[in-house]
Amino acid sequence: MPVTVTPLEDKPVGAIINLPEGCDDPSTLSEEDFKTVYDALMTYSVVVIPGMENLKPESQWKLTTMFDPTCDQTGAAYGHGKEFRHEKSVLRRDGMTIPYQPQVQVLGQGSWPAGHHGMGELTLRHPVHFDFHKDPLTDKEAFEEDKTRFYRWHIDSALYGLSPPVATTLLGIHVPPNSRKQYIHYDDTGDVLEVTQGATAFVSGANAFDLLSDEDKERALKTTVVYAPHPYIFISPARATSDGLTMVSEGKEMSLDELPPWEESKIKRLPLVWTNPVTKKHHLQVHGCCIHKLELPDGTVLELEDARKEVYRLMRPAIDPKHVYAHSWNKGDLVIFHNRGVWHSVTGQFKEGEKRLMHQCNIASGEDPITVF
């Protein structure tokens, strides 16, 4: 029996993948079966393979590399280095590295005893909006009323010196019961999105592009995003908007001469729109928090504050509740998402004593995404 693909019903993105009978390691799929998985990922943007809680880190890494022949398949380069662990980076607390498989990160919440893949005692912290948003929820709202936020809409990428990964694999090893609900309130419209605790939210970059006016589409296709050098360090003193789309411009960013040494040649200048290699659809793909400038096709350059305002205007329609797929985690879910086709966000917060354990892998590509006209 070959791989089967079942699209999620009434969801804006997503499909369930069932492996052939007897296969418990997707990194060992035949070339034909893997092509089915790859095409499903490009078509549905997010695919879920259930029952993978025993997947080895080596297999997760190998599977992740299979989606991108241009990435470093030796394991020497993977995109999680000093940039992510720098003491001033906003990513510094988001995970720990498996020593013998450094391409795979351990994420989660709570204290874990020594012995997880040879690691010592672990203290993991789920990323929460309280220390990232300018105006966070109160404790009463978050822990008594079960309100929550999109933490940060983003694309997985260093966005400096390394090209964005094609795919990210995220494995739920220990997850809380998905019966507990939390609620995302949209300040500007009054809408409410119900999610399960710790759900990972996804929106389609293709849908975001389709929602633009014809004029905005034409301009977006020829617009270039310029990211800040060491962007996660650059934005570390600043705070985000309440929907996690971009940063509030208050002049709090680190000045460029305060950053670790950087090279002009490593600054990422990427198209605002990336073309899907299988569907040929255009995807609006931008990390609104890390943007530094926008170069418009008429030669106009929008600097930091104006660039943020413009990408916010373009991005905001795509996160309306009807366009969001919030994945409700079950133990053993292996979620693979097309990192060049969706944006995603952490949601939720955990109370003291609640725990979660996950493995994440993404590998920097060997080439930048492109727009095909």
N, C-alpha and C positions, 0 to 999 in steps of 0.2 A: 504494500500500500504506500503510495507516494505522500509527500507533504500535502496537507490540505490547508486552505486559506478560507476563513469565514469572516467577512466584514462585520464589524459591530453594528447592531441595529440602532437606528436613530441617534448616531453619534457623528460629529463632524469629521472625525478622523478615526482610524484604528481598525485592526483585524486580529483575530485569534489564529495562531499557527499551531497545528497539530503535527507532530513529527511522525515518521513512519514507525510502525509497530516494532518494538525492540530497540529503538534508538533513544538514548538518554543523554546524548551529547551532540548538540547541533553543529559543533565544529568538525564533526566527522561526516557530515552529510555528503552525498554524492554531488558531483558538479551540477547535475540536472536538478536535484532537490534544492540545492543552495540557490540556484538561479530563481526558483519559484519563491524562495524566501526574500531574495534581493528585490525581485520585481514587486512583491507584495509591499515591501518597505517603501519603495519609491512611489508606489501607487496610493497606499493608505497612510503613509507617514509614520505611523506608530504600530508595531506589531507586538503581540504578547504570546510568549510560549509558556504555558503553565507547567507546574510540576518540576521545576529546575533547581530546587533548593540545594541539591547535592552537586551542582555543576562546579567543577574545579576552577580555580582562578586561571590556571594555564589555558583551559579550554575557553573560558570567557575572553581572555586576551586574543587567542587565535581566532575565535569567531569574529571579534570586533575588527581585526585586520582584514578579514575576508571581504568586507564591504568596500575596501579601498586598496586596489593593487599598487597605488602610488605611495602608500604610507610605509614607514620603516617597519619591516616585518622581522627584523632581527631582535627587537626589544630594546635597542640602544637608545632610541628617541621616542618619547611618548607624550611630552607636553605637560607633565606634572613635575616641575622642578622648583628652582628658586623663585620663579615668578609667583607660584601658588603658595609657597611656604614662607615668603618674606614676612617679617614681623608686622609690617604695616599693610599687608594685602588684606582686602576684604574677604578673601578666600581662605585665609590661613587656618581657620578653625573648622573648615567644612569637611575634613576627612583625614584619614591616616593611610599610610602605604603598607601593603603587604610586603614584607622584606624580600622574599624570594620571587615575588612577582610584582615588581614596582609599578607596572602599568595598571594594576588594579587597586582601586581605592576602597577603603572601608568607611562607610558612612553610617550615621544612625543617631541614636539617643541613648544615654544612660551608661552605667558602669557594667563592664563585662570582665569575667575572670580571665586570667592568662591562659593561653593555649589555642586561641583562634588563629590557625595557620601559622603557629610558631611565634605569635606576638605576645607581648606581656599584657598586663592588665590594661584594659581600654576604658577611656572615658570619652564618650562620643556626645556631640552636641548637635542637635537638629538645627539648621539655620532658621532663625526667627526674625521677624520684621522689627522687633522691638529696638534692636540696636542698628537698624539700617534705614528705617523710614523716618522722615522728618517729624511726622505727627502719628506716633503709634497708638494702637488701641490701649485702653486702660486695662488693668488686671481684671477688673470686674467684667468688662466687655469680653475679654479673651477667655477667662477661666470660669466665669459664672454664666455668661450669656452665650458662650461657644462661638463668638465671632472670630474670624480669622482674616488673613490677607493673602494676596499673591505676594510672595516675598520679593522676587526679582525675576521679571521676564528676561530670558537670555538665550543665547546660543553658547554651547560649550566650546570655548576656544581661549587660548592665551591672548589672542589678538595683538601679539607683538612678537615678531620674529618667526612665528609658526603659523601654518595655514589651518583653518578650521577643520576639525574632524568631519568625516562623512557621516558616521553613525556613532551613537552612544548605546552601550548595553548597561542596563540597571537591573540588578537581581535582588529580589526581596527574600532574605533568609529568615529573619524573625520580624514579623510585622504585628502591630496591635490589631485587635478585632475591628473589622471594617463596619461594625454596626454603629459606632459613635459618629454623629454628624457634627460638622462645623459649618459656619455660614459666612460667605464673603459678601459684604455689602458694598455696592457701587455708590460712592459718594455723589457722583454727578448725575445719576439717573434714578437712584433709589432701587435699582434691581438687586436681587439677592440670588446668589448661586449656592446651592447646597452641595457640600463635598463630604467625603469621609475623612477622618482624622489622618493628616499626613499625606493626602492625595497629591499626586504629581499632575500638574495642569499642563495641557498642550493646546496650542492653536496653530492652524495651518498658515504658513507664509503664502501659499498659493491663494487661499481664501482672502488673506489680507490684501494681496495685490488685486484680486477681483473686485474687492469692495471700493477700490479707488475710482475716482472720476476718470474719464478718458484723458483729460488734461494732465491729471496727476500721474496716470500710468505712463504717458509719453515722457514726462519729465523724469519719473523715477527710473525708467529703463536706462537713462543716460547719466544718472547721478552717482557720484562716488562718495563713500563714507570714509573719513579719515579718523582712525582711532588714536587715542592718546598713547604716548610711550608708557610702558608699564601701566596699563589702564586701571588695573585693580588696586594699584598703589596710588595712582593719581587721584582716584575718586574717594579714597579711604576717609578723609575728613568730612566729606559731603554726605548728604542724606537724600533718600529717594522719595519720589511721589508716592502717595498712598495706594496706588494701583500697581506699583513696581515696574512701571514702564521706563522711567528715566530718572535722572537726578534733579533735585531742586537747585537752581542756580543762585547761590548766595556768596560766591567768591571764596568758598572754603576749600576748593581743590588744592592739592599740593602744586607749587610752582614747578615748572619743568626743571629748573636747576636744583631743586630739592630731591628729585627722584634719583634712584640708583643710576649709574652710568647707562646711557642709552645711545643708540646709533640711528641716524636718520633712515638708513637703508632698511632697518628692521621695523619701522613704523608700518602698520597695516593700512593699506588703502584698498578697500574692497568695493565691488559694485553694491549698490543698494538692492538690486534685484538679481537673484541667482536662478539659473535655468535648470530644471530637473532633467537629468540625462535620459530618463525613461519616458516620462509623460510629456516632456517638452514644455510643461507649464512654467510660468514665471512665478517665483516666490519672493515676496518682500522679506528680506532677511537682514535684520539689523539689531545690534545689541545697544539698545537705547541708553543704558546706563554708562557705557564706556565710550560713547561717541565723543569726538573732539571737534570735528568740522564736517561740513557737507560741501562738496564741490558740485554745483549745479551745471547743467549742460550749457547755459548761456555765459558761463565764466564766473558767475557770482559764487563767492565763498561765504557760507554761513558759519560764523564762529560759534563758540561753545553754547551760549544761551540760546541763540537763534536756531542753531542746529538741533538742540534738544526740543525746542518748541515745534519745529517742523516734523521731526520723526514722531513726536508724540501725536501730532495731528494725524499723521498717516497710520500709526499703529493702533490708536485707541479703538476704532470701530471693530477690529478683529478680536477683541477680548470680551465683547458682549457675551452674556451667559450662553446664548444659543450656539456660539462658535467655539466654546471651550469644551475639550474632553478632559475631565478630571479623573485620572486612573485611580480606582479604588483597589488598594493592594491586598493580594492574597499571598500566603506563604508559598514560595517557589515560583512566583511570577518572574519571568525574564522579559523585561520590557526593552525592546530595541526601537530607537527612534531615529528618524532621518534628521540628523543635526543640521543639515543644509536645507531642510524643508519645513521645519517647525520651530517655534519658540516654545520654551517650557518654563515652568516656575514651581518651586517648592510652595506648599501651603501648610497651614496648621501649626499647632504648638502642642507640646506634651507637658503633662503635669509631672510633679516629682514622683519618681519611681516607675514611670512608664518608659518602655524600652523599644528600640528598633535597631535592626542590623541589616545592612545592605552592602553589596559590592557594585562598584561602578567602574566602567572602563571606556575610554575614548582615546584615539590615537591621532596625533596631528597628521594631516594629509601632506602629501608631497607636492601638492599644487593648490593654488587658490581657486575658489569657485569663479565661474564666469557667467556673463549674460549672453545668450545666443539670440540674435535678432532674426 
